Amino acid sequence: MNEKELVEFIAKSLVDEADKVSVNVVESEKSTILELSVAESDIGKIIGKHGRIAKAIRTVLAAVSNKGRKRVLLDIMD
């Protein structure tokens, strides 16, 4: 399972409108940015209270992507 599939799986597990979850990958020379988009009503479920869920997703993502040479960043789109 690659990073994109992992973020997509976690996001779809958390939200009510799983069909509106999309992950866009933006590659650069030193990093990969995953842009996560969800329904407007589900944005709070992804961010969590005081950003705890977003931080947890980023922590898991960092642990999984630690093998590669590129940094993988998660950007939650409004």
N, C-alpha and C positions, 0 to 999 in steps of 0.2 A: 504494500500500500504506500503510495507516494504522499507527499505533503498535501497536495491539492485534495486528494481523495479523503485524507484524514480530516482536514478542516471541514470539508463538505459533510462527512459522516457525523462529526460532532455537532455541527450547526443544525443539521436536519433532525438530530435527536432532541435538540433543545427547543425548537420553535413549533408553533401551531401550523403554520403554512409552509410545509417542507418543500412544496413545489416551487416556491419563489426564492429558494436559496440558490445562489450562484457564486462561483469562485473564479475570478479572473487572474491569470498568472502574468506578471510583468517581469521579464528577465532583464538584468543589467549585468555589467561586467563582474561586480563583486557581490551582488545580492540578488535574491529573488523575492518579489513582493507578491503576496497573495491578497487580492482585494475581495473581501467577503461582502456580499449584498444579500440582505434579507428583506422581508416585508416590513413596512414602517411600524406595524403593530408589534412586531417581534424584536425590534432593535434592543429593547430593554432586557429581554431574555438572553441575548447574546452578550451584552455588556455586563449585566448583573449589578448588584448593589455595590457601589463604590468601585466598580470595574473589576470585581473579583473573578467573574467567569471569564472575561476577556483576558485577564492576566493568566489564568489557569490554562486557557487554550494556547496562549503564546508560550508558556512554559513547556507544555507537552510538545508543541511544534519545535521549540529550540532543542529539546532532548532528542527528538527523532531526526532532525536535520543536522545534528552535531557531527555526523559521519562525513558529510560533504565539506567541501572547501568554501562554499558560498553560504552567506547568512540568509536565512529565510525569515521574512518579516510579515506580520499580519496587519492588514489595514481594513478596518471595519467601515464600510461606506454608509453614509447617511442617506 
